[in-house]
Amino acid sequence: MAITKYGELKTAIARWMEREDLDDTIPDFISLAEMRICRELRARVNESRQTWTGYDSGAGLDVPADYLDALAFTCDDKPLTRIGEQKYQALLADGSYSGDPKYIARQLGHFFIYPAPDSDSIIGLTYYQDISGSLDADSDTNAVLTAAPDIYLFGALVEAESYMMNDSRVSLWEAKFQDQLKQLNSMADEEALSGSASIVCAAY
């Protein structure tokens, strides 16, 4: 049976567990697995893109609601380097740098660029997306479930066996979950090494 939708995932978990009395709890297992996936998965399947047209130096840019980590920032197709809030404040205080926008920093729920770009600039962000909460109705799906349903299945089975205090089965499903996670993350690493240059500095 193919697993492409939330309802199919719930059915598969019940079948693999050979249990018919946990229908009300299976969504919790999936939610817990999904939180792990969001924390640990950094792959093509959970990438997203945000574009802003125009920039207000006072308000900055709102961080997307589903934002996890940045892959790349651009301003008018030119790369921006991510810096920490402390360095951004120091640049503002110094005020001696001029020219094209070069840096971007996060302050709470906003991104700020220095030097400030033109008001009609186009700013782009490629980032890893938080997929949690995207599954509710049985017909719901998301990019990760579509591309890698096994990571959802094995992650939920880890939580299910832990709930039932079946330690020997926890280790089995955990190994399978980690194997799928490693494969997906490795694919992203291989793509990066094949020629996609990173332009985001690990500022924090």
Protein Blocks (a to p, Z undefined) as FASTA:
>chain_A
ZZfbfklmmmmmmmmnopaklmmmmmmmmmmmmmmmmmmmccfklgccdddedjdfklop
addfkbcbdfbdceehiacddddfklmmmmmmnomagcjdfbdcdehjaccddddddfkb
ccdddddddfehkambfmbccfklmmmmmlmmmmmmmmmmmmnopaklmmmmmmmmmmmm
mmmmmmmmmmmmnopacfbdcfZZ
